[in-house]
Amino acid sequence: MVSPSPSGLIGSTPSSLESDSARDRMPLVRSLMKIGWNLLPPLTFVAIVGGWALLVKAFKIPAYLLPAPGPVFQRLVTDAGLLWSNSLVTLTEIVLGFGLTLVTAIPLGLLIALSPVARQILYPPIMLLQLVPKIAVAPSSSSGSASGSNPRSC
């Protein structure tokens, strides 16, 4: 009768399960898998841009509907200063909005959580506001709300 080995498999030992050459290849396989895994995002980006260029060319889509990737990337380079200044304005608005949220939401949340009267008064209107889609509220809350900046139009 064959007795089980320490690994639990009948008639096999750990050394007979894997050959020495297979064990030696494992670090190589792992490193290749890691390289492939890390290359997946940039290769996906290249595939998307390549598909975009191919579709624009194949279907002869006019540039005013969907420009090809080349002119878009060229415009990104030529208008880098304008994009940077607009990005700074947007980042400033994000930071100010986050700060305003911290200053108002945390005390209001504590007030509602710790005071039964405040909960009874403030919680129902807050819950009703949750029913309104955010996209319906966004235009009214963002029109010229940033201090010192001109409201931008779409």
HUMOUR-V630738 format. One record per residue. N is the residue number from 1. SS is DSSP state (H for helix, E for strand, L for the rest). Layout:
((N SS) (N SS))
This chain:
((1 L) (2 L) (3 L) (4 E) (5 L) (6 L) (7 L) (8 L) (9 L) (10 E) (11 L) (12 L) (13 L) (14 H) (15 H) (16 H) (17 H) (18 L) (19 L) (20 H) (21 H) (22 H) (23 H) (24 H) (25 H) (26 H) (27 H) (28 H) (29 H) (30 H) (31 H) (32 H) (33 H) (34 H) (35 H) (36 H) (37 H) (38 H) (39 H) (40 H) (41 H) (42 H) (43 H) (44 H) (45 H) (46 H) (47 H) (48 H) (49 H) (50 H) (51 H) (52 H) (53 H) (54 H) (55 H) (56 H) (57 H) (58 H) (59 L) (60 L) (61 L) (62 L) (63 L) (64 L) (65 L) (66 L) (67 L) (68 L) (69 H) (70 H) (71 H) (72 H) (73 H) (74 H) (75 H) (76 H) (77 H) (78 H) (79 L) (80 H) (81 H) (82 H) (83 H) (84 H) (85 H) (86 H) (87 H) (88 H) (89 H) (90 H) (91 H) (92 H) (93 H) (94 H) (95 H) (96 H) (97 H) (98 H) (99 H) (100 H) (101 H) (102 H) (103 H) (104 H) (105 H) (106 H) (107 H) (108 H) (109 H) (110 H) (111 H) (112 H) (113 H) (114 H) (115 L) (116 H) (117 H) (118 H) (119 H) (120 H) (121 H) (122 H) (123 H) (124 H) (125 H) (126 H) (127 H) (128 H) (129 H) (130 H) (131 H) (132 L) (133 L) (134 H) (135 H) (136 H) (137 H) (138 H) (139 H) (140 H) (141 H) (142 H) (143 L) (144 L) (145 L) (146 L) (147 L) (148 L) (149 L) (150 L) (151 L) (152 L) (153 L) (154 L))
